[in-house]
Amino acid sequence: MSHAGSHDHAHHHHGQAHSHGPATPHPAQAAPWSILRMTVVARLAAALAVSAGLWAVVLVAMR
């Protein structure tokens, strides 16, 4: 199977201006929340809350 005529398959952005090259990733954006900025106590509390929520799902599913 061949294509009739010649045309390029380049990727074009219409109406969008990018400030980085096509090979570089998008610049990092400021995260409103990060687990890395939490204290150890807050991380443990969050882990316990998530664990309790998952156990609640398991116990309800077993009922």
ZATI-176357 format. One record per residue (C-alpha): residue number from 0; residue in one letter; x, y, z negated. Coordinates in pm, 1 decimal, padded with zeros to 6 digits. Example, Ala and Ser with C-alpha at 12.3 -4.5 7.8 and 13.67 -1.06 7.14 Angstrom:
% ZATI-176357
0|a|01230.0|-00450.0|-00780.0
1|s|01367.0|-00106.0|-00714.0
//
This chain:
% ZATI-176357
0|m|00000.0|00000.0|00000.0
1|s|00153.4|00333.9|00096.3
2|h|00049.6|00692.8|00044.5
3|a|-00022.9|00895.0|00354.1
4|g|00151.9|01232.0|00347.9
5|s|00383.8|01361.2|00082.5
6|h|00286.9|01504.4|-00250.7
7|d|00464.4|01532.1|-00583.1
8|h|00348.7|01373.7|-00903.3
9|a|00495.0|01644.1|-01129.0
10|h|00311.1|01739.9|-01444.2
11|h|00184.8|02097.7|-01432.9
12|h|00037.9|02315.3|-01706.9
13|h|-00217.2|02556.8|-01566.7
14|g|-00284.1|02859.8|-01782.4
15|q|-00065.5|02739.8|-02070.2
16|a|00266.2|02897.5|-02155.2
17|h|00500.8|02670.3|-02348.2
18|s|00805.4|02809.8|-02522.7
19|h|01002.4|02485.2|-02510.4
20|g|01137.8|02268.0|-02235.8
21|p|00962.5|01953.7|-02116.9
22|a|01216.8|01725.0|-02286.1
23|t|01201.2|01888.9|-02630.9
24|p|00923.9|01823.3|-02883.0
25|h|00682.0|02084.4|-03004.5
26|p|00817.9|02297.6|-03289.1
27|a|00724.6|02193.3|-03641.9
28|q|00417.4|02352.3|-03794.4
29|a|00378.9|02444.6|-04160.0
30|a|00184.4|02175.0|-04344.0
31|p|-00078.7|02304.7|-04586.4
32|w|-00026.8|01994.7|-04804.2
33|s|00265.2|01760.2|-04844.4
34|i|00318.5|01463.4|-05075.5
35|l|00687.3|01551.1|-05076.3
36|r|00614.9|01876.5|-05261.0
37|m|00413.4|01703.3|-05534.7
38|t|00561.9|01628.2|-05874.0
39|v|00625.9|01267.2|-05975.0
40|v|00330.7|01275.1|-06214.8
41|a|00101.7|01409.9|-05942.1
42|r|00223.9|01140.5|-05700.8
43|l|00154.5|00867.6|-05956.2
44|a|-00191.5|01011.6|-06024.5
45|a|-00267.2|01020.9|-05650.8
46|a|-00143.2|00663.3|-05609.9
47|l|-00361.0|00545.8|-05898.9
48|a|-00663.4|00725.9|-05752.8
49|v|-00610.8|00568.3|-05410.9
50|s|-00557.2|00227.4|-05569.6
51|a|-00874.9|00260.6|-05778.2
52|g|-01069.6|00361.4|-05467.6
53|l|-00942.6|00062.5|-05272.3
54|w|-01021.5|-00174.3|-05559.2
55|a|-01373.2|-00027.3|-05574.9
56|v|-01417.0|-00107.4|-05204.3
57|v|-01292.6|-00463.5|-05262.3
58|l|-01520.9|-00520.9|-05562.1
59|v|-01825.1|-00381.4|-05379.9
60|a|-01747.6|-00599.1|-05078.3
61|m|-01720.2|-00911.0|-05296.8
62|r|-02056.9|-00845.7|-05459.9
//
